[in-house]
């Protein structure tokens, strides 16, 4: 199951960076962004640690944070892919974390889970 995020308004890149930070602390999800979908796949945990920052993400988390599905994002900017079907509480928790992460940036977003 995936929770797709569409970001409205600038700064989109800054919003995506904030969503990545949300995902780091959520071991029950992996992510995909346009950057990861169209760019060369990041190889080792070490290169992901350089991307996210070595003091931000563990090597273990680097191994499972990027979705292996390489599914096209289509009209969306980002998705959280759940390792298991999320409960209603987990979905609400995700929305709360996204709201908090994006509140100071000034962007709006929509979320679709399917």
CNS distance restraints for C-alpha pairs under 8 A (distance, minus, plus):
assign (resid   1 and name CA) (resid  81 and name CA) 5.96 0.50 0.50
assign (resid   1 and name CA) (resid  82 and name CA) 5.50 0.50 0.50
assign (resid   1 and name CA) (resid  83 and name CA) 7.69 0.50 0.50
assign (resid   1 and name CA) (resid  84 and name CA) 7.34 0.50 0.50
assign (resid   1 and name CA) (resid  85 and name CA) 6.14 0.50 0.50
assign (resid   1 and name CA) (resid  86 and name CA) 7.87 0.50 0.50
assign (resid   1 and name CA) (resid 113 and name CA) 7.05 0.50 0.50
assign (resid   1 and name CA) (resid 114 and name CA) 5.68 0.50 0.50
assign (resid   2 and name CA) (resid  79 and name CA) 6.34 0.50 0.50
assign (resid   2 and name CA) (resid  80 and name CA) 5.58 0.50 0.50
assign (resid   2 and name CA) (resid  81 and name CA) 4.34 0.50 0.50
assign (resid   2 and name CA) (resid  82 and name CA) 5.95 0.50 0.50
assign (resid   2 and name CA) (resid 113 and name CA) 5.52 0.50 0.50
assign (resid   2 and name CA) (resid 114 and name CA) 5.63 0.50 0.50
assign (resid   3 and name CA) (resid  79 and name CA) 5.44 0.50 0.50
assign (resid   3 and name CA) (resid  80 and name CA) 5.11 0.50 0.50
assign (resid   3 and name CA) (resid  81 and name CA) 6.42 0.50 0.50
assign (resid   3 and name CA) (resid  82 and name CA) 7.87 0.50 0.50
assign (resid   3 and name CA) (resid 111 and name CA) 6.36 0.50 0.50
assign (resid   3 and name CA) (resid 112 and name CA) 5.48 0.50 0.50
assign (resid   3 and name CA) (resid 113 and name CA) 4.07 0.50 0.50
assign (resid   3 and name CA) (resid 114 and name CA) 6.56 0.50 0.50
assign (resid   4 and name CA) (resid  76 and name CA) 6.26 0.50 0.50
assign (resid   4 and name CA) (resid  77 and name CA) 7.66 0.50 0.50
assign (resid   4 and name CA) (resid  78 and name CA) 5.96 0.50 0.50
assign (resid   4 and name CA) (resid  79 and name CA) 4.31 0.50 0.50
assign (resid   4 and name CA) (resid  80 and name CA) 6.53 0.50 0.50
assign (resid   4 and name CA) (resid 111 and name CA) 5.50 0.50 0.50
assign (resid   4 and name CA) (resid 112 and name CA) 5.12 0.50 0.50
assign (resid   4 and name CA) (resid 113 and name CA) 6.08 0.50 0.50
assign (resid   5 and name CA) (resid  76 and name CA) 5.72 0.50 0.50
assign (resid   5 and name CA) (resid  77 and name CA) 5.94 0.50 0.50
assign (resid   5 and name CA) (resid  78 and name CA) 5.14 0.50 0.50
assign (resid   5 and name CA) (resid  79 and name CA) 5.75 0.50 0.50
assign (resid   5 and name CA) (resid 109 and name CA) 6.61 0.50 0.50
assign (resid   5 and name CA) (resid 110 and name CA) 5.73 0.50 0.50
assign (resid   5 and name CA) (resid 111 and name CA) 4.72 0.50 0.50
assign (resid   5 and name CA) (resid 112 and name CA) 6.72 0.50 0.50
assign (resid   6 and name CA) (resid  75 and name CA) 7.33 0.50 0.50
assign (resid   6 and name CA) (resid  76 and name CA) 4.71 0.50 0.50
assign (resid   6 and name CA) (resid  77 and name CA) 5.30 0.50 0.50
assign (resid   6 and name CA) (resid  78 and name CA) 6.92 0.50 0.50
assign (resid   6 and name CA) (resid 109 and name CA) 5.38 0.50 0.50
assign (resid   6 and name CA) (resid 110 and name CA) 5.25 0.50 0.50
assign (resid   6 and name CA) (resid 111 and name CA) 6.59 0.50 0.50
assign (resid   7 and name CA) (resid  12 and name CA) 6.40 0.50 0.50
assign (resid   7 and name CA) (resid  15 and name CA) 7.58 0.50 0.50
assign (resid   7 and name CA) (resid  76 and name CA) 7.67 0.50 0.50
assign (resid   7 and name CA) (resid  77 and name CA) 6.50 0.50 0.50
assign (resid   7 and name CA) (resid 107 and name CA) 6.80 0.50 0.50
assign (resid   7 and name CA) (resid 108 and name CA) 6.00 0.50 0.50
assign (resid   7 and name CA) (resid 109 and name CA) 4.42 0.50 0.50
assign (resid   7 and name CA) (resid 110 and name CA) 6.75 0.50 0.50
assign (resid   8 and name CA) (resid  12 and name CA) 7.39 0.50 0.50
assign (resid   8 and name CA) (resid 107 and name CA) 5.90 0.50 0.50
assign (resid   8 and name CA) (resid 108 and name CA) 5.13 0.50 0.50
assign (resid   8 and name CA) (resid 109 and name CA) 5.64 0.50 0.50
assign (resid   9 and name CA) (resid 107 and name CA) 5.55 0.50 0.50
assign (resid   9 and name CA) (resid 108 and name CA) 6.87 0.50 0.50
assign (resid  10 and name CA) (resid 107 and name CA) 6.48 0.50 0.50
assign (resid  11 and name CA) (resid  15 and name CA) 6.35 0.50 0.50
assign (resid  11 and name CA) (resid 105 and name CA) 7.40 0.50 0.50
assign (resid  11 and name CA) (resid 107 and name CA) 6.98 0.50 0.50
assign (resid  12 and name CA) (resid  16 and name CA) 6.24 0.50 0.50
assign (resid  12 and name CA) (resid 107 and name CA) 7.60 0.50 0.50
assign (resid  13 and name CA) (resid  17 and name CA) 6.32 0.50 0.50
assign (resid  14 and name CA) (resid  18 and name CA) 6.40 0.50 0.50
assign (resid  14 and name CA) (resid 105 and name CA) 7.75 0.50 0.50
assign (resid  15 and name CA) (resid  19 and name CA) 6.30 0.50 0.50
assign (resid  15 and name CA) (resid 102 and name CA) 6.38 0.50 0.50
assign (resid  15 and name CA) (resid 105 and name CA) 7.05 0.50 0.50
assign (resid  15 and name CA) (resid 107 and name CA) 7.34 0.50 0.50
assign (resid  16 and name CA) (resid  20 and name CA) 6.22 0.50 0.50
assign (resid  16 and name CA) (resid  33 and name CA) 7.69 0.50 0.50
assign (resid  16 and name CA) (resid  77 and name CA) 7.70 0.50 0.50
assign (resid  16 and name CA) (resid  78 and name CA) 7.17 0.50 0.50
assign (resid  17 and name CA) (resid  21 and name CA) 6.44 0.50 0.50
assign (resid  18 and name CA) (resid  22 and name CA) 6.44 0.50 0.50
assign (resid  18 and name CA) (resid 101 and name CA) 5.94 0.50 0.50
assign (resid  18 and name CA) (resid 102 and name CA) 6.93 0.50 0.50
assign (resid  19 and name CA) (resid  23 and name CA) 6.40 0.50 0.50
assign (resid  19 and name CA) (resid  98 and name CA) 6.79 0.50 0.50
assign (resid  19 and name CA) (resid 101 and name CA) 7.10 0.50 0.50
assign (resid  20 and name CA) (resid  24 and name CA) 6.44 0.50 0.50
assign (resid  20 and name CA) (resid  31 and name CA) 7.63 0.50 0.50
assign (resid  21 and name CA) (resid  25 and name CA) 7.22 0.50 0.50
assign (resid  22 and name CA) (resid  26 and name CA) 6.87 0.50 0.50
assign (resid  22 and name CA) (resid  97 and name CA) 6.70 0.50 0.50
assign (resid  22 and name CA) (resid  98 and name CA) 7.09 0.50 0.50
assign (resid  22 and name CA) (resid 101 and name CA) 7.29 0.50 0.50
assign (resid  23 and name CA) (resid  27 and name CA) 7.46 0.50 0.50
assign (resid  23 and name CA) (resid  29 and name CA) 6.78 0.50 0.50
assign (resid  23 and name CA) (resid  30 and name CA) 7.01 0.50 0.50
assign (resid  23 and name CA) (resid  31 and name CA) 7.14 0.50 0.50
assign (resid  23 and name CA) (resid  65 and name CA) 7.58 0.50 0.50
assign (resid  23 and name CA) (resid  80 and name CA) 7.57 0.50 0.50
assign (resid  24 and name CA) (resid  57 and name CA) 6.65 0.50 0.50
assign (resid  24 and name CA) (resid  61 and name CA) 7.38 0.50 0.50
assign (resid  24 and name CA) (resid  65 and name CA) 7.21 0.50 0.50
assign (resid  27 and name CA) (resid  61 and name CA) 7.46 0.50 0.50
assign (resid  27 and name CA) (resid  65 and name CA) 7.93 0.50 0.50
assign (resid  28 and name CA) (resid  82 and name CA) 6.02 0.50 0.50
assign (resid  28 and name CA) (resid  83 and name CA) 5.70 0.50 0.50
assign (resid  28 and name CA) (resid  84 and name CA) 7.46 0.50 0.50
assign (resid  29 and name CA) (resid  65 and name CA) 7.07 0.50 0.50
assign (resid  29 and name CA) (resid  80 and name CA) 5.90 0.50 0.50
assign (resid  29 and name CA) (resid  81 and name CA) 5.25 0.50 0.50
assign (resid  29 and name CA) (resid  82 and name CA) 4.52 0.50 0.50
assign (resid  29 and name CA) (resid  83 and name CA) 5.74 0.50 0.50
assign (resid  30 and name CA) (resid  64 and name CA) 6.34 0.50 0.50
assign (resid  30 and name CA) (resid  65 and name CA) 4.33 0.50 0.50
assign (resid  30 and name CA) (resid  66 and name CA) 5.26 0.50 0.50
assign (resid  30 and name CA) (resid  67 and name CA) 5.25 0.50 0.50
assign (resid  30 and name CA) (resid  80 and name CA) 5.74 0.50 0.50
assign (resid  30 and name CA) (resid  81 and name CA) 5.14 0.50 0.50
assign (resid  30 and name CA) (resid  82 and name CA) 6.66 0.50 0.50
assign (resid  30 and name CA) (resid  83 and name CA) 7.54 0.50 0.50
assign (resid  31 and name CA) (resid  65 and name CA) 5.99 0.50 0.50
assign (resid  31 and name CA) (resid  66 and name CA) 5.01 0.50 0.50
assign (resid  31 and name CA) (resid  67 and name CA) 5.24 0.50 0.50
assign (resid  31 and name CA) (resid  78 and name CA) 7.23 0.50 0.50
assign (resid  31 and name CA) (resid  79 and name CA) 5.53 0.50 0.50
assign (resid  31 and name CA) (resid  80 and name CA) 4.66 0.50 0.50
assign (resid  31 and name CA) (resid  81 and name CA) 5.82 0.50 0.50
assign (resid  32 and name CA) (resid  36 and name CA) 6.18 0.50 0.50
assign (resid  32 and name CA) (resid  37 and name CA) 6.62 0.50 0.50
assign (resid  32 and name CA) (resid  66 and name CA) 6.05 0.50 0.50
assign (resid  32 and name CA) (resid  67 and name CA) 5.73 0.50 0.50
assign (resid  32 and name CA) (resid  70 and name CA) 7.45 0.50 0.50
assign (resid  32 and name CA) (resid  73 and name CA) 7.80 0.50 0.50
assign (resid  32 and name CA) (resid  78 and name CA) 5.68 0.50 0.50
assign (resid  32 and name CA) (resid  79 and name CA) 5.38 0.50 0.50
assign (resid  32 and name CA) (resid  80 and name CA) 6.89 0.50 0.50
assign (resid  32 and name CA) (resid  81 and name CA) 7.93 0.50 0.50
assign (resid  33 and name CA) (resid  37 and name CA) 6.04 0.50 0.50
assign (resid  33 and name CA) (resid  73 and name CA) 7.41 0.50 0.50
assign (resid  33 and name CA) (resid  77 and name CA) 6.05 0.50 0.50
assign (resid  33 and name CA) (resid  78 and name CA) 4.60 0.50 0.50
assign (resid  33 and name CA) (resid  79 and name CA) 6.76 0.50 0.50
assign (resid  34 and name CA) (resid  38 and name CA) 6.01 0.50 0.50
assign (resid  34 and name CA) (resid  39 and name CA) 7.96 0.50 0.50
assign (resid  34 and name CA) (resid  73 and name CA) 6.95 0.50 0.50
assign (resid  34 and name CA) (resid  77 and name CA) 6.25 0.50 0.50
assign (resid  34 and name CA) (resid  78 and name CA) 6.98 0.50 0.50
assign (resid  35 and name CA) (resid  39 and name CA) 5.53 0.50 0.50
assign (resid  36 and name CA) (resid  40 and name CA) 7.17 0.50 0.50
assign (resid  36 and name CA) (resid  41 and name CA) 6.47 0.50 0.50
assign (resid  36 and name CA) (resid  42 and name CA) 7.79 0.50 0.50
assign (resid  36 and name CA) (resid  66 and name CA) 7.92 0.50 0.50
assign (resid  37 and name CA) (resid  41 and name CA) 7.84 0.50 0.50
assign (resid  37 and name CA) (resid  70 and name CA) 5.92 0.50 0.50
assign (resid  37 and name CA) (resid  71 and name CA) 7.47 0.50 0.50
assign (resid  37 and name CA) (resid  72 and name CA) 6.91 0.50 0.50
assign (resid  37 and name CA) (resid  73 and name CA) 7.82 0.50 0.50
assign (resid  42 and name CA) (resid  47 and name CA) 6.48 0.50 0.50
assign (resid  42 and name CA) (resid  48 and name CA) 6.59 0.50 0.50
assign (resid  43 and name CA) (resid  47 and name CA) 6.57 0.50 0.50
assign (resid  43 and name CA) (resid  48 and name CA) 7.72 0.50 0.50
assign (resid  44 and name CA) (resid  48 and name CA) 6.67 0.50 0.50
assign (resid  44 and name CA) (resid  63 and name CA) 7.66 0.50 0.50
assign (resid  45 and name CA) (resid  49 and name CA) 6.02 0.50 0.50
assign (resid  45 and name CA) (resid  59 and name CA) 5.42 0.50 0.50
assign (resid  45 and name CA) (resid  60 and name CA) 7.62 0.50 0.50
assign (resid  45 and name CA) (resid  62 and name CA) 4.99 0.50 0.50
assign (resid  45 and name CA) (resid  63 and name CA) 5.82 0.50 0.50
assign (resid  46 and name CA) (resid  50 and name CA) 6.34 0.50 0.50
assign (resid  46 and name CA) (resid  59 and name CA) 7.00 0.50 0.50
assign (resid  46 and name CA) (resid  62 and name CA) 7.96 0.50 0.50
assign (resid  47 and name CA) (resid  51 and name CA) 6.31 0.50 0.50
assign (resid  48 and name CA) (resid  52 and name CA) 6.09 0.50 0.50
assign (resid  48 and name CA) (resid  53 and name CA) 7.89 0.50 0.50
assign (resid  48 and name CA) (resid  62 and name CA) 6.03 0.50 0.50
assign (resid  49 and name CA) (resid  53 and name CA) 5.18 0.50 0.50
assign (resid  49 and name CA) (resid  54 and name CA) 4.78 0.50 0.50
assign (resid  49 and name CA) (resid  56 and name CA) 7.78 0.50 0.50
assign (resid  49 and name CA) (resid  57 and name CA) 6.27 0.50 0.50
assign (resid  49 and name CA) (resid  58 and name CA) 7.33 0.50 0.50
assign (resid  49 and name CA) (resid  59 and name CA) 6.88 0.50 0.50
assign (resid  49 and name CA) (resid  62 and name CA) 6.79 0.50 0.50
assign (resid  50 and name CA) (resid  54 and name CA) 5.96 0.50 0.50
assign (resid  52 and name CA) (resid  56 and name CA) 6.40 0.50 0.50
assign (resid  52 and name CA) (resid  57 and name CA) 6.61 0.50 0.50
assign (resid  53 and name CA) (resid  57 and name CA) 6.65 0.50 0.50
assign (resid  54 and name CA) (resid  58 and name CA) 7.24 0.50 0.50
assign (resid  57 and name CA) (resid  61 and name CA) 6.44 0.50 0.50
assign (resid  57 and name CA) (resid  62 and name CA) 6.80 0.50 0.50
assign (resid  58 and name CA) (resid  62 and name CA) 6.29 0.50 0.50
assign (resid  59 and name CA) (resid  63 and name CA) 6.64 0.50 0.50
assign (resid  60 and name CA) (resid  64 and name CA) 7.37 0.50 0.50
assign (resid  61 and name CA) (resid  65 and name CA) 5.93 0.50 0.50
assign (resid  62 and name CA) (resid  66 and name CA) 7.60 0.50 0.50
assign (resid  67 and name CA) (resid  81 and name CA) 6.92 0.50 0.50
assign (resid  73 and name CA) (resid  77 and name CA) 6.54 0.50 0.50
assign (resid  73 and name CA) (resid  78 and name CA) 6.86 0.50 0.50
assign (resid  73 and name CA) (resid  79 and name CA) 7.50 0.50 0.50
assign (resid  82 and name CA) (resid  86 and name CA) 6.73 0.50 0.50
assign (resid  86 and name CA) (resid  90 and name CA) 5.72 0.50 0.50
assign (resid  86 and name CA) (resid  91 and name CA) 6.39 0.50 0.50
assign (resid  87 and name CA) (resid  91 and name CA) 6.37 0.50 0.50
assign (resid  88 and name CA) (resid  92 and name CA) 6.21 0.50 0.50
assign (resid  89 and name CA) (resid  93 and name CA) 6.05 0.50 0.50
assign (resid  90 and name CA) (resid  94 and name CA) 6.20 0.50 0.50
assign (resid  91 and name CA) (resid  95 and name CA) 6.32 0.50 0.50
assign (resid  92 and name CA) (resid  96 and name CA) 6.19 0.50 0.50
assign (resid  93 and name CA) (resid  97 and name CA) 6.21 0.50 0.50
assign (resid  94 and name CA) (resid  98 and name CA) 6.15 0.50 0.50
assign (resid  95 and name CA) (resid  99 and name CA) 6.02 0.50 0.50
assign (resid  96 and name CA) (resid 100 and name CA) 6.16 0.50 0.50
assign (resid  97 and name CA) (resid 101 and name CA) 6.07 0.50 0.50
assign (resid  98 and name CA) (resid 102 and name CA) 6.02 0.50 0.50
assign (resid  99 and name CA) (resid 103 and name CA) 5.74 0.50 0.50
assign (resid 100 and name CA) (resid 104 and name CA) 7.94 0.50 0.50
assign (resid 102 and name CA) (resid 106 and name CA) 6.86 0.50 0.50
assign (resid 102 and name CA) (resid 107 and name CA) 6.64 0.50 0.50
assign (resid 102 and name CA) (resid 108 and name CA) 7.92 0.50 0.50
assign (resid 103 and name CA) (resid 107 and name CA) 7.55 0.50 0.50
